[in-house]
Amino acid sequence: MNNSIRGTRGMAVAPHSAAAQSALAVLREGGNALDAMIAAAATIAVVYPHMNSIGGDSFWLISVPGKAPGAIDACGAAATAASIEWYRERGIEASIPFRGAVAANTVAGTGSGWGAAYRLSRRALRGRMPLSRLLEDAIHYAEHGIAVTVSQAASTATRQAELATQPGFSETFLVGGKSPAAGSLFTQKRLGAVLRRIARMGTYDFYQGDLARSIAEDLARVGSPISAADLAAHQARLTDPLALAHSAGSLYNMTPPTQGLVSLLILGILDQLEIQRTGTASAEYVHLCVEATKQAFRVRDRYITDPAYMTVDPRELLKPEHIRELAVKIDRHKAVPWGPGRPPSDTVWMGVIDRAGRAVSFIQSIYHEFGAGIVLKDTGINWQNRGCSFSLDRQALNALQPGRKPFHTLNPALARLKDGRVMIYGTMGGDGQPQTQCAVFTRTVAFGMDPQSAVNAPRWLLGRAWGLPSDTLKLESRFDAGIAKALGEWGHEVEILQPYDEAVGHAGAIIRHPNGVLEGGADPRSDGVVAAF
């Protein structure tokens, strides 16, 4: 895909074509951007089951013309029983395992996010589409089957040995004891029944109804600390996003416990360094982006946690004087040493803009591929392992405590530019999320590339991401060899990836121009498309 897709009446982008098309169908029927994103979120939870699930978390950024942007925090907290003592009683003292029921220690917030968005649609945007219509495609795909993607087949094969013994995994995700073949038909009938119930009863049923009781019983059966009381106590939260004053306009991202602050800091630092003077086909461009990332990650690892436990207001860290302090630490031709990054993770980012210019930047995840790996017997829900990011060290920044929210790599992005454009963009990929956001934003805004070209262009990754445990500076092989050579000479430990490598994320972007024209780009590294009319 070489050219951006354009439209005037509505546009959606997703890493799987079915999700983008579900959103577009809702827009065509008169739904608004929130309605369309609910449809896309439900569909992607079915058609990209290795990347996300209704057993995970989500975050929303929402822009309505003439109003301040808003956000929905739909991430769940640690169970009441999930304490350091609970793990020690089970012989777990060093760290929380990545897999299994002991990793499934936080409430899944995604359903509450769908519900909050649905209520907001009806209250603020005069939405009229029933929830049953918004979940219609997802229900069909779950009950009648999806065509397995290469990504799902490869991920299942890679993780089969690790996850085959987890409760429910083999029965749900393997076919005849093997990874399903790409292009084969894959059904999830239990999940379809759950979605039908949510469509009929509403999202509250996931947390306080008969569905909640079933979920709690299944979680207890496999050994998770999550209880019915934990589900009932959960609510999505409406909040104001973080904002950065940038020379190009106002940039927005999600509040802690996400690393939205990191993404904004990187772009703020690069603004101070006048990144537009470097050119995208230069070693200096990549070097400055990577060094800005290191500075922002150090701030992240010092401060970002559940906001109830933070020692500093994140808005203070976005003030110009603090950003200047970080920018002056960067040497234009020398890399500072770098250590271990965060573990890899799996996520989906999607965007929708409707005919009225209302925009949603959205992200949904179960953390690692297939989350905790457990699948609940009665409902077929694959539960997240986001809580394995907690520390069992009481003195750590993200120490486990009952009711505490875990640190999230997830962060959807939004920009309102001074020239009248509105841009939504994002990606999956753990540590790679802020870096890919940086690449897409700077290439589009600083260098004037169209969204598709910006998403297509070769990308880099410092640290770990999907399928890659090393902490090197990774470059897609489409970068000029001279760039890799120069970066090595400046002190970066360079590793070369495939030309279009899934490890650097599944990015996407949509721009709404002042004349109402929509322009979008989808990642050729994914199974996604831009859908428009």
matplotlib code that plots the C-alpha trace (Angstrom):
import matplotlib.pyplot as plt

x = [0.0, 1.7, -1.0, -3.1, -6.8, -9.1, -12.7, -15.1, -17.9, -16.1, -13.0, -11.7, -8.3, -7.5, -4.8, -7.4, -9.6, -12.8, -12.6, -12.2, -15.1, -17.3, -16.6, -17.3, -20.6, -21.8, -20.7, -22.6, -25.7, -25.5, -23.6, -21.0, -17.3, -17.9, -20.5, -18.2, -15.3, -17.4, -18.2, -14.5, -13.4, -15.8, -14.8, -11.1, -11.4, -12.7, -10.7, -7.3, -7.6, -3.8, -3.5, -6.6, -9.7, -12.7, -10.6, -8.2, -8.1, -8.6, -8.1, -9.9, -9.1, -12.0, -12.1, -15.3, -15.0, -15.4, -14.8, -11.8, -10.6, -11.7, -10.6, -11.9, -9.7, -11.0, -8.2, -8.8, -7.1, -5.5, -7.8, -8.5, -6.8, -3.8, -1.1, 2.6, 1.6, -0.8, 2.1, 4.5, 2.0, 2.2, 6.0, 6.3, 8.7, 11.0, 8.4, 4.9, 5.0, 4.0, 1.5, -1.2, -3.9, -1.5, -0.8, -4.5, -4.7, -6.4, -9.9, -10.6, -11.7, -12.4, -16.2, -16.6, -14.9, -17.4, -20.2, -18.9, -18.4, -21.9, -23.5, -21.4, -22.5, -26.2, -25.8, -23.4, -23.6, -27.2, -26.3, -29.3, -27.8, -28.6, -25.7, -26.9, -26.2, -22.7, -21.8, -23.5, -20.3, -18.3, -21.0, -21.2, -17.4, -17.3, -20.1, -19.5, -15.7, -12.9, -10.1, -7.0, -4.3, -0.7, -0.1, -2.4, -1.0, 2.6, 1.9, 0.0, 2.8, 5.5, 3.7, 2.1, 4.7, 4.6, 0.8, -0.5, -0.8, -2.7, -6.4, -8.5, -5.7, -5.4, -9.1, -9.7, -6.7, -5.4, -7.0, -6.3, -3.5, -1.8, -1.7, -4.5, -3.3, -3.4, -6.6, -8.4, -11.8, -11.6, -14.7, -15.2, -18.8, -18.5, -17.3, -20.1, -22.6, -21.0, -21.2, -24.8, -25.5, -23.7, -25.7, -28.9, -28.1, -25.5, -21.9, -22.8, -23.6, -19.8, -19.3, -22.5, -24.9, -25.1, -22.2, -20.0, -20.9, -19.9, -16.6, -15.8, -16.5, -14.3, -11.5, -11.6, -11.7, -8.3, -6.7, -7.0, -7.3, -10.1, -13.5, -17.0, -16.6, -13.6, -15.7, -18.6, -16.4, -14.9, -15.9, -14.5, -13.4, -13.9, -10.9, -9.0, -6.0, -2.5, -1.6, 1.6, 2.0, 4.0, 5.1, 2.8, -0.2, -1.7, -0.8, -2.8, -2.2, -3.5, -2.8, -1.0, -0.9, -0.2, 3.1, 1.2, 3.5, 6.5, 5.1, 4.5, 7.9, 9.7, 7.8, 8.4, 12.2, 12.4, 10.5, 13.2, 15.9, 14.2, 13.9, 12.6, 16.1, 17.5, 15.5, 13.9, 16.6, 19.4, 21.2, 20.8, 17.0, 17.0, 19.7, 17.8, 14.6, 16.3, 18.1, 14.9, 13.3, 16.0, 15.4, 11.7, 12.0, 14.1, 11.3, 8.8, 10.8, 11.3, 7.7, 4.9, 2.6, -1.0, -1.7, -3.0, 0.6, 2.6, 4.8, 4.6, 1.8, 2.5, 1.5, 4.5, 6.8, 5.3, 6.3, 8.7, 11.4, 11.5, 11.5, 14.4, 16.3, 15.9, 16.8, 20.1, 21.3, 21.3, 24.5, 23.8, 26.5, 26.9, 24.6, 24.2, 24.3, 21.0, 19.8, 16.9, 13.5, 10.0, 8.9, 7.2, 3.4, 0.5, -2.1, -4.3, -4.6, -7.5, -8.9, -12.2, -13.3, -16.9, -18.4, -18.9, -15.1, -15.6, -12.5, -11.6, -8.1, -8.4, -6.2, -7.1, -4.8, -4.3, -0.6, 1.5, 0.4, -2.7, -2.4, -2.2, -2.9, -5.9, -9.3, -12.4, -14.3, -17.9, -17.3, -14.3, -12.7, -8.9, -7.8, -5.0, -1.8, -1.3, -0.8, 2.5, 4.0, 3.6, 6.7, 6.8, 9.3, 7.5, 9.9, 9.4, 7.7, 5.0, 4.8, 1.7, -1.1, -4.7, -6.9, -3.9, -3.7, -0.8, 1.6, 0.4, 2.4, -0.9, -1.3, -3.5, -2.5, -4.3, -3.2, -5.0, -2.6, -2.4, -3.1, -6.5, -5.8, -6.8, -4.6, -5.2, -2.5, -1.0, 0.4, 0.9, 4.2, 5.2, 8.3, 7.9, 4.6, 6.1, 8.8, 6.5, 4.2, 7.3, 8.1, 4.6, 4.0, 7.4, 7.3, 3.8, 4.0, 7.6, 8.4, 5.1, 4.7, 1.2, -0.1, 0.4, 4.0, 4.7, 3.4, 5.1, 8.6, 11.3, 11.1, 13.5, 13.0, 15.1, 14.6, 12.0, 8.8, 6.6, 8.7, 12.1, 13.6, 16.9, 17.6, 19.5, 18.6, 16.7, 16.4, 14.3, 16.6, 15.1, 17.2, 20.2, 23.3, 25.1, 22.6, 23.2, 26.9, 26.8, 24.5, 27.0, 29.8, 27.9, 27.6, 24.4, 24.3, 22.5, 20.5, 18.9, 15.3, 13.2, 12.2, 8.6, 8.9, 5.9, 8.2, 8.1, 4.3, 1.1, 0.7, -2.1, -3.1, -6.0, -5.8, -8.9, -8.0, -9.7, -11.8, -13.2, -11.2, -10.0, -6.7, -5.5, -2.7, -2.7, 0.3, 1.5, 3.1, -0.4, -3.6, -5.2, -6.8, -8.2, -11.9, -13.5, -16.5]
y = [0.0, 3.2, 5.9, 7.3, 6.5, 9.6, 10.1, 12.8, 11.2, 8.9, 6.8, 4.0, 2.3, -0.9, -3.7, -6.1, -5.3, -6.7, -4.3, -1.3, -2.5, -3.0, 0.6, 1.9, 0.0, 1.7, 5.1, 4.4, 3.7, 7.1, 6.0, 8.4, 7.8, 6.3, 3.9, 2.9, 2.3, 0.1, -2.0, -2.1, -3.0, -5.9, -7.2, -7.0, -8.9, -11.8, -11.6, -10.9, -13.1, -13.4, -9.6, -8.6, -9.9, -8.8, -10.2, -7.2, -3.4, -0.4, 3.4, 6.0, 9.5, 11.5, 14.7, 16.6, 19.9, 22.9, 21.0, 20.0, 16.4, 13.8, 10.3, 7.0, 5.0, 1.4, -0.5, -2.8, -2.8, -5.6, -8.0, -7.4, -10.7, -10.0, -9.1, -9.8, -12.2, -14.0, -14.8, -15.7, -18.2, -19.9, -19.9, -17.0, -14.4, -13.1, -11.9, -12.6, -15.2, -14.0, -16.8, -18.8, -17.9, -16.1, -13.7, -13.1, -10.8, -7.6, -7.0, -6.8, -3.2, -3.4, -4.1, -1.2, 1.1, -0.1, 0.7, 4.1, 5.0, 3.8, 6.0, 8.9, 8.4, 8.5, 11.4, 13.7, 12.8, 11.7, 8.2, 6.0, 2.7, -0.2, -2.1, -5.3, -3.6, -2.5, -6.1, -7.7, -8.3, -9.6, -12.1, -13.4, -13.8, -15.6, -18.0, -18.6, -18.3, -16.1, -16.7, -17.2, -14.6, -15.3, -13.3, -15.5, -18.7, -17.7, -16.4, -19.6, -21.8, -19.8, -19.8, -23.3, -25.1, -22.3, -22.1, -25.6, -26.6, -23.5, -24.0, -23.8, -22.7, -25.8, -26.4, -22.8, -21.9, -25.2, -27.3, -31.0, -30.1, -27.8, -24.1, -23.3, -22.8, -19.4, -19.1, -21.9, -21.2, -20.6, -20.3, -19.2, -20.1, -19.6, -16.1, -15.5, -16.5, -14.0, -11.2, -12.0, -11.7, -8.4, -7.1, -8.1, -7.3, -4.5, -4.3, -4.1, -7.9, -8.5, -6.9, -7.3, -9.8, -13.5, -13.2, -11.7, -14.6, -17.1, -15.3, -15.1, -18.8, -19.8, -17.5, -19.1, -22.6, -22.0, -20.2, -16.5, -14.1, -12.1, -12.3, -11.4, -8.4, -7.2, -7.3, -5.5, -2.7, -1.9, 1.2, 2.9, 6.4, 9.6, 11.8, 14.6, 13.6, 14.9, 17.8, 19.1, 22.6, 21.9, 24.3, 22.5, 22.6, 20.8, 17.1, 14.8, 11.4, 9.2, 9.9, 7.5, 4.6, 4.5, 5.7, 8.5, 10.9, 9.2, 9.7, 13.4, 13.9, 12.4, 14.8, 17.7, 17.0, 16.7, 19.9, 21.6, 20.0, 21.2, 17.7, 19.1, 20.3, 16.8, 15.1, 11.7, 9.9, 10.7, 9.0, 12.1, 11.9, 8.3, 9.1, 12.1, 10.2, 7.3, 9.6, 11.5, 8.1, 7.3, 10.5, 10.0, 6.4, 7.4, 9.8, 6.9, 4.5, 7.1, 8.3, 6.6, 4.3, 4.3, 8.0, 7.5, 6.6, 9.1, 11.6, 14.2, 15.7, 14.4, 17.8, 19.3, 17.0, 18.4, 22.0, 23.7, 24.1, 20.4, 19.4, 21.8, 20.2, 16.8, 18.1, 19.7, 16.3, 14.9, 14.7, 14.9, 12.4, 10.2, 7.6, 7.3, 3.8, 1.9, -0.9, -3.4, -2.3, -3.5, -7.0, -7.3, -7.0, -7.3, -4.7, -3.2, 0.5, 1.7, 5.1, 6.5, 10.0, 10.6, 13.1, 15.7, 15.5, 13.6, 11.5, 8.5, 7.2, 3.8, 1.0, -2.4, -5.1, -8.3, -7.5, -10.5, -12.7, -14.5, -12.7, -15.0, -17.9, -19.1, -19.3, -19.4, -22.7, -21.4, -18.1, -18.7, -15.5, -15.3, -13.2, -10.6, -10.8, -7.1, -7.5, -9.4, -5.9, -5.4, -5.9, -8.1, -5.7, -3.4, -0.5, -0.7, 2.1, -0.4, -2.5, -4.8, -3.7, -4.8, -2.4, -0.7, -0.2, -1.7, 0.3, 0.3, 0.6, 1.4, 5.0, 6.3, 9.6, 12.7, 16.0, 19.3, 21.2, 24.9, 24.6, 23.2, 19.5, 16.9, 13.8, 10.5, 7.9, 4.9, 1.4, -1.8, -2.8, -2.2, 0.0, 0.5, 2.4, 5.8, 5.3, 4.4, 7.3, 9.5, 8.2, 8.6, 12.0, 13.6, 12.2, 13.5, 16.9, 17.8, 16.5, 16.7, 13.0, 11.7, 9.2, 6.1, 7.0, 7.8, 4.5, 2.6, 4.2, 2.0, 2.1, 1.6, 0.1, 0.6, -2.2, -5.0, -5.5, -8.2, -11.4, -9.7, -9.9, -8.0, -4.4, -3.4, -0.6, -2.5, -1.1, -2.5, -3.5, -0.9, 1.8, 2.8, 0.9, 4.2, 5.1, 1.8, 2.4, 5.9, 4.9, 2.2, 4.7, 7.0, 4.2, 2.4, -1.4, -2.0, -5.1, -5.4, -6.7, -7.8, -5.2, -4.9, -6.4, -7.0, -6.3, -2.6, -2.5, -2.2, 1.5, 3.6, 7.2, 9.4, 13.1, 15.4, 18.4, 21.8, 21.3, 18.1, 15.7, 12.6, 10.9, 7.7, 5.1, 1.5, -0.6, -3.2, -5.0, -5.9, -7.3, -3.9, -1.4, 2.1, 2.0, 5.2, 6.6]
z = [0.0, -1.2, -1.3, 1.6, 1.4, 1.3, 2.2, 3.2, 5.2, 7.6, 8.0, 10.2, 10.4, 12.2, 12.1, 10.9, 7.9, 9.4, 12.3, 10.1, 7.9, 11.0, 12.0, 8.5, 8.3, 11.5, 10.1, 6.9, 8.9, 10.7, 13.7, 15.3, 15.9, 19.4, 18.0, 15.2, 17.6, 19.8, 16.8, 15.7, 19.3, 19.5, 16.1, 16.7, 20.0, 17.9, 14.7, 16.3, 19.4, 20.0, 20.3, 22.4, 24.1, 26.2, 29.0, 28.7, 29.1, 26.9, 26.7, 24.6, 23.5, 22.1, 20.2, 19.4, 17.4, 19.6, 22.9, 24.9, 24.3, 26.7, 27.7, 29.0, 31.4, 31.1, 32.9, 35.8, 39.2, 41.1, 42.9, 46.6, 47.4, 45.2, 47.7, 48.1, 50.9, 48.6, 46.2, 49.0, 50.3, 46.9, 46.9, 44.5, 45.9, 43.1, 40.5, 39.3, 36.5, 33.0, 32.5, 34.3, 36.8, 39.2, 36.3, 35.9, 38.9, 37.5, 36.5, 32.8, 32.0, 28.3, 28.6, 30.9, 28.3, 25.7, 28.1, 29.0, 25.3, 24.6, 27.3, 26.2, 22.6, 23.6, 26.1, 24.3, 20.6, 20.3, 19.4, 18.6, 17.5, 19.8, 21.4, 19.6, 16.3, 17.3, 18.4, 15.4, 13.3, 16.3, 17.2, 13.6, 13.4, 16.8, 16.0, 12.3, 12.1, 11.0, 8.5, 10.6, 9.8, 9.3, 12.5, 14.6, 13.1, 13.8, 17.3, 18.2, 16.9, 18.7, 22.0, 21.9, 24.0, 26.6, 26.8, 25.9, 29.6, 30.7, 31.5, 28.4, 26.0, 23.9, 23.6, 22.5, 20.3, 18.9, 16.3, 16.5, 19.0, 16.5, 15.6, 13.2, 9.6, 8.1, 6.0, 7.9, 9.6, 13.3, 15.5, 19.1, 19.9, 23.7, 23.1, 20.6, 23.3, 25.7, 23.2, 22.5, 26.2, 26.5, 23.4, 25.2, 28.8, 28.5, 29.6, 33.3, 33.1, 32.7, 36.1, 38.2, 36.5, 35.8, 33.4, 36.2, 38.5, 35.8, 35.1, 38.9, 39.3, 36.4, 37.6, 41.1, 39.6, 37.9, 40.8, 40.0, 42.9, 41.2, 42.8, 42.0, 44.4, 42.4, 39.2, 40.8, 42.2, 38.8, 36.7, 33.7, 34.5, 32.4, 32.6, 30.9, 28.8, 29.2, 26.9, 25.4, 23.9, 20.7, 18.1, 15.6, 17.9, 21.0, 21.4, 23.7, 25.2, 28.0, 31.7, 34.0, 34.7, 30.9, 29.4, 27.5, 29.2, 27.5, 24.0, 24.7, 26.2, 23.2, 20.8, 23.2, 23.3, 19.5, 19.1, 21.3, 19.1, 15.9, 14.5, 11.2, 10.3, 10.1, 7.3, 7.6, 5.5, 8.0, 10.8, 12.9, 12.7, 14.0, 16.6, 18.1, 18.2, 20.0, 22.5, 23.2, 23.9, 26.4, 28.3, 28.4, 29.5, 32.4, 33.5, 33.1, 35.2, 37.9, 38.2, 36.3, 38.2, 39.4, 39.7, 43.2, 44.1, 42.0, 43.8, 41.0, 38.9, 35.3, 34.0, 35.7, 33.7, 30.4, 31.3, 28.8, 31.4, 32.2, 28.5, 27.9, 30.7, 29.0, 25.6, 26.6, 27.9, 24.3, 22.3, 18.6, 17.7, 20.8, 22.2, 26.0, 27.5, 27.6, 29.8, 29.9, 28.6, 29.5, 28.5, 25.0, 24.8, 22.3, 21.6, 18.9, 18.1, 16.0, 14.9, 13.7, 12.5, 11.5, 9.1, 11.9, 12.7, 15.9, 16.4, 18.5, 19.1, 20.8, 22.2, 23.5, 24.9, 26.9, 27.4, 26.2, 23.3, 24.6, 27.9, 30.9, 28.5, 30.6, 28.9, 31.1, 30.6, 30.5, 28.6, 26.4, 27.6, 27.4, 30.4, 30.4, 32.3, 32.8, 36.5, 36.0, 35.5, 39.3, 41.5, 44.6, 46.1, 48.5, 47.7, 44.0, 42.0, 40.9, 44.0, 44.1, 46.3, 46.3, 44.3, 42.6, 38.9, 37.0, 34.8, 31.2, 28.0, 26.2, 25.0, 22.2, 20.6, 19.3, 17.9, 17.1, 14.8, 14.4, 10.6, 11.4, 11.0, 13.5, 13.7, 15.5, 15.5, 17.5, 17.4, 19.4, 20.8, 24.4, 24.5, 20.8, 21.1, 22.0, 19.4, 16.5, 17.5, 17.3, 13.8, 12.5, 14.0, 13.0, 9.5, 9.0, 10.8, 10.7, 7.3, 5.4, 4.6, 4.0, 6.6, 4.5, 3.6, 7.2, 8.3, 5.5, 6.1, 7.7, 11.5, 14.4, 17.9, 21.0, 23.4, 23.5, 21.7, 20.2, 19.8, 20.5, 24.0, 23.3, 24.1, 21.0, 18.6, 15.9, 12.4, 9.6, 6.7, 4.4, 6.1, 4.1, 5.2, 5.8, 8.5, 10.4, 10.1, 11.4, 14.3, 15.2, 15.2, 17.5, 20.1, 19.3, 19.3, 16.0, 15.0, 11.6, 11.3, 8.3, 5.7, 7.1, 10.6, 12.8, 15.8, 15.2, 15.6, 13.7, 13.3, 11.8, 11.4, 10.2, 9.5, 9.1, 7.0, 7.5, 4.4, 5.9, 3.7, 5.6, 4.9, 6.4, 6.5, 7.6, 8.4, 5.7, 8.6, 9.9, 8.4, 8.5, 6.1, 6.0, 5.3, 4.1, 2.2]

ax = plt.figure().add_subplot(projection="3d")
ax.plot(x, y, z, "-o")
ax.set_aspect("equal")
plt.show()
